[in-house]
Amino acid sequence: MGLSCGLIGLPNVGKTTVFNALVGGEATVAKYPFSTVETNIGISTIPDPRLSVLARIFRSKKMTPSTLEVRDIAGLVPGASQGEGLGNQFLAQIREVEALVHVVRCFEHADVAHVLGGVDPLRDIALVESELLLADLATLERRRDRLMKRKRAGESAADKELTSLEKVEECLHQGIWLAHHPLSADEQRLVTDCHLLSSKPVLYVANVSETGNDQMSPFVQDVVDYSIKKGAKAIVLQGDLEAQLTQLPETERLEFFKELGLHASGLQRLVVAAYELLGLITFFTASEEEARAWTVRKGTRAHEAAGKIHSDMQRGFIRAEVFSYEHLVQCGTPAMVREKGYFRLEGRDYLVQDGDILYFRFHV
């Protein structure tokens, strides 16, 4: 499974527009609050120029990139943590994704009403995050009730978990976003077991106007400064423009980005930031039949990476044959990689590196 992220934010901040930019979809964009009622789900390929190079070297018949699942989640309003508006749906959808892409409105538009009356990114971020923190506190309160029952029944383990719960609860009361805060092993276990919303890493997207004249506005700077303070990441995106460009052929799109002085599309920049945020890397398999990219977390061992392809490969793992993308490009052919001594045999506990080209030997 590829990376899964949820687009969150207030109504009318441009989530659906950003969704269209990311997945090349045509979801309806309305001008009024609650225009997104049902969650839109799209699958987008993750652009990686290394894949086309591999396909050329191996003369592959097809290329299969990694994918990004994007969910355009219903807009949040005050009281969402108590089920107001579409709050319950909003919170349930967040629990299903790995990362949050928080779209923040940084543009003025007379025809698109702001649900709170005017553009104020820091106010908007605070409102969304406070609702998620309140929902987490409610989750911990329910957990506390169950732990107290276990404690009264004489379970010694309940005391230890209650101590962790109190420390996590204090963080939430201080407005600390747990994903970007150091936790002990016991605290992390509790956070994971409770599926706390604030345990999701956040990428902030400052959504600016189609012209891009507001890319250096105080609104954008506020979002960037806030993300730095939080230990998170932020990118600036021209949502309307990117959505329109998805309708062009790829060659025309690339040319247009060059004319604008952009080195990468919004999707590429978002994926790079999300990979860093989640600690993800890409390895490749390549042959005449197919060149394919696979996404795994840093620290993934060779036999686990084999299981990404097929469970039989992991179960019957013998060894991995490995060389790097850089050495392949340097040498020109797999045969020259072997001749230069860059080809390696690795065991099950080898830590897969970004850009590795892997072949798995297995027996079942």
C-alpha positions as CSV (number, residue, x, y, z in Angstrom):
1,M,0.0,0.0,0.0
2,G,1.3,3.5,-0.8
3,L,1.3,6.6,1.3
4,S,-2.1,7.7,2.6
5,C,-2.9,11.3,3.5
6,G,-6.0,13.2,4.5
7,L,-6.6,16.8,3.4
8,I,-8.0,18.7,6.4
9,G,-9.0,22.3,7.1
10,L,-11.9,24.6,7.5
11,P,-14.6,24.8,4.8
12,N,-13.7,26.9,1.7
13,V,-10.0,26.9,2.2
14,G,-9.4,25.1,-1.2
15,K,-9.2,21.5,0.0
16,T,-11.1,20.1,-3.0
17,T,-9.1,22.3,-5.4
18,V,-5.9,21.0,-3.9
19,F,-7.3,17.4,-4.1
20,N,-7.9,18.0,-7.9
21,A,-4.4,19.2,-8.3
22,L,-2.9,16.2,-6.6
23,V,-5.0,13.4,-8.2
24,G,-6.0,15.1,-11.5
25,G,-9.6,14.6,-10.6
26,E,-12.7,16.7,-11.3
27,A,-14.4,16.8,-7.9
28,T,-16.9,19.7,-7.8
29,V,-15.5,22.8,-6.2
30,A,-18.3,25.0,-4.6
31,K,-18.2,28.4,-3.1
32,Y,-20.0,27.8,0.1
33,P,-19.3,26.1,3.4
34,F,-19.8,22.3,3.7
35,S,-19.4,22.0,-0.1
36,T,-17.6,18.7,0.5
37,V,-20.0,16.4,2.3
38,E,-18.9,12.9,1.1
39,T,-15.2,12.2,1.3
40,N,-13.5,12.2,-2.1
41,I,-10.8,9.5,-2.4
42,G,-8.2,9.6,-5.2
43,I,-5.2,7.7,-6.1
44,S,-2.3,9.5,-7.7
45,T,1.0,8.1,-9.0
46,I,4.1,9.5,-7.2
47,P,6.4,11.1,-9.7
48,D,10.0,9.8,-9.5
49,P,12.3,10.6,-12.5
50,R,14.6,7.6,-11.5
51,L,11.9,5.2,-12.7
52,S,11.9,6.3,-16.3
53,V,15.7,6.1,-16.3
54,L,15.5,2.5,-15.1
55,A,12.9,1.6,-17.7
56,R,15.2,3.0,-20.4
57,I,18.2,1.1,-19.2
58,F,16.3,-2.2,-18.8
59,R,14.1,-1.6,-21.9
60,S,11.1,-2.3,-19.6
61,K,7.8,-2.9,-21.3
62,K,6.0,-1.0,-18.6
63,M,6.6,1.3,-15.6
64,T,4.7,1.1,-12.3
65,P,5.2,4.0,-9.9
66,S,4.3,4.1,-6.2
67,T,1.0,5.6,-5.4
68,L,-0.4,8.3,-3.1
69,E,-3.9,7.9,-1.7
70,V,-5.5,11.3,-1.0
71,R,-8.7,11.8,0.9
72,D,-10.5,15.1,0.7
73,I,-12.1,15.1,4.2
74,A,-15.2,17.1,5.1
75,G,-14.4,20.7,6.4
76,L,-14.2,21.1,10.1
77,V,-16.2,23.7,12.2
78,P,-16.1,24.7,15.8
79,G,-17.6,21.9,18.0
80,A,-16.5,19.1,15.6
81,S,-15.0,17.3,18.5
82,Q,-18.5,17.1,20.0
83,G,-20.0,16.0,16.7
84,E,-21.1,19.4,15.4
85,G,-21.4,19.9,11.6
86,L,-19.8,16.9,10.0
87,G,-17.5,16.4,13.0
88,N,-18.0,12.7,13.6
89,Q,-17.4,11.9,9.9
90,F,-14.3,14.2,9.9
91,L,-12.7,12.6,12.9
92,A,-13.4,9.0,11.7
93,Q,-11.7,9.7,8.4
94,I,-8.6,11.2,10.0
95,R,-8.1,8.0,12.0
96,E,-7.7,6.0,8.7
97,V,-4.8,8.0,7.2
98,E,-1.1,8.0,8.0
99,A,-0.5,11.8,7.6
100,L,-2.5,15.0,7.6
101,V,-2.2,17.6,4.9
102,H,-3.6,20.8,6.6
103,V,-4.7,23.1,3.8
104,V,-4.7,26.7,5.1
105,R,-6.3,29.6,3.1
106,C,-3.8,32.3,2.3
107,F,-5.8,34.0,-0.5
108,E,-8.4,36.7,-0.7
109,H,-11.4,36.0,-3.0
110,A,-14.5,38.1,-3.1
111,D,-16.6,35.3,-4.6
112,V,-15.5,32.5,-2.2
113,A,-16.8,33.2,1.3
114,H,-14.6,32.5,4.3
115,V,-16.5,30.5,6.9
116,L,-15.2,32.8,9.7
117,G,-15.5,36.1,7.7
118,G,-11.9,36.8,6.8
119,V,-8.5,35.3,6.0
120,D,-6.4,34.6,9.1
121,P,-4.3,31.5,8.8
122,L,-3.1,31.3,12.4
123,R,-6.7,31.5,13.7
124,D,-7.8,28.8,11.3
125,I,-5.0,26.4,12.2
126,A,-5.6,27.0,15.9
127,L,-9.3,26.2,15.5
128,V,-8.7,23.0,13.6
129,E,-6.0,21.7,15.9
130,S,-7.9,22.6,19.1
131,E,-10.8,20.5,17.9
132,L,-8.5,17.5,17.2
133,L,-6.8,17.9,20.6
134,L,-10.2,18.1,22.3
135,A,-11.3,14.9,20.5
136,D,-8.1,13.2,21.8
137,L,-8.8,14.3,25.4
138,A,-12.2,12.8,25.1
139,T,-10.6,9.5,23.9
140,L,-8.2,9.5,26.9
141,E,-11.1,10.2,29.3
142,R,-12.8,7.1,28.1
143,R,-9.6,5.2,28.4
144,R,-9.1,6.4,31.9
145,D,-12.6,5.1,32.9
146,R,-11.6,1.6,31.7
147,L,-8.2,1.8,33.4
148,M,-9.8,2.8,36.7
149,K,-12.0,-0.3,36.5
150,R,-9.0,-2.5,35.9
151,K,-7.1,-0.8,38.8
152,R,-10.0,-1.5,41.2
153,A,-10.0,-5.1,40.0
154,G,-6.4,-5.3,41.2
155,E,-4.5,-5.2,37.8
156,S,-1.0,-3.8,38.6
157,A,-0.4,-2.9,34.9
158,A,-3.3,-0.4,35.0
159,D,-1.3,1.9,37.3
160,K,1.6,2.1,34.9
161,E,-0.7,2.9,32.0
162,L,-2.5,5.6,34.1
163,T,0.8,7.3,34.7
164,S,1.5,7.4,30.9
165,L,-2.0,8.6,30.3
166,E,-1.6,11.5,32.7
167,K,1.6,12.6,31.0
168,V,0.1,12.5,27.5
169,E,-3.0,14.2,28.8
170,E,-0.9,17.1,30.2
171,C,0.7,17.5,26.8
172,L,-2.7,17.8,25.1
173,H,-3.8,20.4,27.7
174,Q,-0.7,22.4,26.8
175,G,-1.7,22.3,23.1
176,I,1.3,20.1,22.2
177,W,0.9,18.1,18.9
178,L,2.1,14.6,19.8
179,A,3.5,13.6,16.4
180,H,6.2,16.2,16.8
181,H,6.9,15.7,20.5
182,P,9.3,13.2,22.1
183,L,7.4,10.4,24.0
184,S,8.6,7.5,26.1
185,A,8.0,4.0,24.8
186,D,5.1,3.5,27.2
187,E,3.6,6.8,26.2
188,Q,4.0,6.0,22.5
189,R,2.3,2.6,23.0
190,L,-0.7,4.3,24.7
191,V,-0.9,6.9,21.9
192,T,-0.8,4.2,19.3
193,D,-3.4,2.0,21.0
194,C,-5.8,4.9,21.4
195,H,-5.4,6.0,17.7
196,L,-5.0,9.7,18.9
197,L,-5.5,12.2,16.1
198,S,-2.6,14.4,17.2
199,S,-0.2,11.4,16.7
200,K,-0.5,12.0,12.9
201,P,2.4,14.0,11.4
202,V,1.2,17.2,9.7
203,L,2.2,18.9,6.5
204,Y,0.8,22.5,6.2
205,V,-0.1,23.7,2.7
206,A,-0.4,27.5,2.3
207,N,-2.9,27.7,-0.5
208,V,-2.4,30.9,-2.5
209,S,-4.1,32.5,-5.5
210,E,-3.8,31.4,-9.1
211,T,-1.5,34.4,-9.9
212,G,0.9,33.5,-7.1
213,N,1.4,37.2,-6.2
214,D,0.6,36.4,-2.6
215,Q,3.4,33.7,-2.2
216,M,5.4,36.0,0.0
217,S,2.5,37.5,1.8
218,P,2.4,37.8,5.6
219,F,-0.3,35.1,5.6
220,V,2.2,32.6,4.0
221,Q,5.0,33.6,6.3
222,D,2.7,33.0,9.3
223,V,2.1,29.4,8.1
224,V,5.8,28.8,7.4
225,D,6.8,30.2,10.8
226,Y,4.2,28.2,12.6
227,S,5.2,24.9,11.0
228,I,8.9,25.5,12.0
229,K,7.8,26.2,15.6
230,K,5.8,23.0,15.6
231,G,8.6,20.9,14.1
232,A,6.5,20.2,11.1
233,K,6.8,21.1,7.4
234,A,5.1,23.6,5.1
235,I,4.8,24.1,1.3
236,V,3.2,26.9,-0.7
237,L,0.7,25.7,-3.4
238,Q,-1.2,27.5,-6.1
239,G,-4.1,25.1,-5.9
240,D,-6.3,26.6,-8.7
241,L,-3.4,26.8,-11.1
242,E,-2.1,23.3,-10.3
243,A,-5.6,21.8,-10.7
244,Q,-5.9,23.4,-14.2
245,L,-2.5,22.2,-15.2
246,T,-3.4,18.5,-14.5
247,Q,-5.6,18.8,-17.7
248,L,-2.6,19.4,-19.9
249,P,-0.3,16.7,-21.4
250,E,2.7,16.0,-19.2
251,T,5.2,17.6,-21.6
252,E,3.2,20.8,-21.7
253,R,2.9,20.8,-18.0
254,L,6.6,20.5,-17.5
255,E,7.3,23.3,-19.9
256,F,4.8,25.5,-18.1
257,F,6.5,24.9,-14.8
258,K,9.9,25.8,-16.3
259,E,8.4,29.1,-17.6
260,L,7.2,29.9,-14.1
261,G,10.6,29.1,-12.7
262,L,9.3,26.1,-10.8
263,H,11.5,23.0,-10.6
264,A,8.7,20.7,-9.6
265,S,4.9,20.4,-9.5
266,G,2.9,20.9,-6.3
267,L,2.4,17.1,-6.2
268,Q,6.2,16.5,-6.4
269,R,6.9,19.0,-3.6
270,L,4.2,17.6,-1.5
271,V,5.4,14.0,-1.9
272,V,9.0,15.0,-1.1
273,A,7.8,16.7,2.1
274,A,5.5,13.9,3.0
275,Y,8.2,11.3,2.5
276,E,10.5,13.2,4.8
277,L,7.7,13.7,7.3
278,L,6.9,10.0,7.5
279,G,10.5,8.7,7.1
280,L,9.7,6.9,3.8
281,I,12.1,5.8,1.1
282,T,11.8,4.2,-2.4
283,F,13.4,1.0,-3.6
284,F,13.1,-0.4,-7.2
285,T,12.7,-3.7,-9.0
286,A,13.6,-3.7,-12.7
287,S,13.6,-6.1,-15.6
288,E,12.6,-6.2,-19.3
289,E,9.0,-6.9,-18.2
290,E,8.6,-4.0,-15.7
291,A,10.4,-1.2,-13.8
292,R,8.6,-0.6,-10.5
293,A,8.9,1.7,-7.5
294,W,8.1,0.5,-4.0
295,T,7.6,2.7,-0.9
296,V,8.8,1.5,2.5
297,R,9.8,3.2,5.8
298,K,13.4,3.9,6.7
299,G,14.8,1.0,8.7
300,T,12.9,-1.7,6.7
301,R,14.9,-4.9,6.5
302,A,15.4,-6.9,3.3
303,H,13.0,-9.7,4.1
304,E,10.3,-7.1,5.0
305,A,10.8,-5.3,1.7
306,A,10.4,-8.7,0.0
307,G,7.1,-9.1,1.7
308,K,6.0,-5.8,0.2
309,I,6.1,-7.5,-3.2
310,H,4.6,-10.9,-2.1
311,S,4.2,-12.6,1.3
312,D,5.8,-15.8,-0.2
313,M,9.0,-13.8,-0.8
314,Q,9.2,-12.8,2.8
315,R,8.3,-16.3,4.1
316,G,10.8,-18.1,1.9
317,F,13.5,-15.3,1.8
318,I,17.0,-16.6,1.0
319,R,18.9,-13.4,0.1
320,A,18.7,-10.1,-1.7
321,E,20.8,-9.1,-4.7
322,V,21.5,-5.3,-4.4
323,F,23.0,-2.4,-6.3
324,S,22.2,1.3,-6.1
325,Y,20.5,3.5,-8.7
326,E,23.6,5.8,-8.5
327,H,26.0,3.0,-9.4
328,L,23.7,1.9,-12.2
329,V,23.6,5.3,-13.8
330,Q,27.4,5.7,-13.3
331,C,28.1,2.3,-14.9
332,G,25.4,2.4,-17.6
333,T,24.4,-1.3,-17.5
334,P,23.7,-4.0,-14.8
335,A,26.6,-6.0,-16.4
336,M,29.0,-3.1,-15.7
337,V,27.7,-2.7,-12.2
338,R,28.8,-6.4,-11.6
339,E,32.1,-5.8,-13.3
340,K,32.9,-2.8,-11.2
341,G,32.2,-4.7,-8.0
342,Y,29.1,-2.7,-6.9
343,F,26.8,-5.7,-7.0
344,R,26.2,-7.2,-3.5
345,L,24.5,-10.1,-1.8
346,E,22.7,-9.2,1.4
347,G,20.9,-11.2,4.1
348,R,17.4,-10.8,5.6
349,D,18.5,-8.1,8.1
350,Y,20.0,-5.8,5.5
351,L,18.6,-2.3,5.9
352,V,17.1,-1.2,2.6
353,Q,18.4,2.2,1.3
354,D,16.6,4.8,-0.8
355,G,17.4,4.1,-4.5
356,D,18.3,0.4,-4.0
357,I,17.5,-1.9,-6.9
358,L,16.7,-5.3,-5.4
359,Y,16.2,-8.8,-6.6
360,F,14.9,-11.3,-4.0
361,R,15.8,-15.0,-4.0
362,F,13.3,-17.1,-2.1
363,H,12.0,-20.7,-1.8
364,V,8.6,-21.9,-0.5
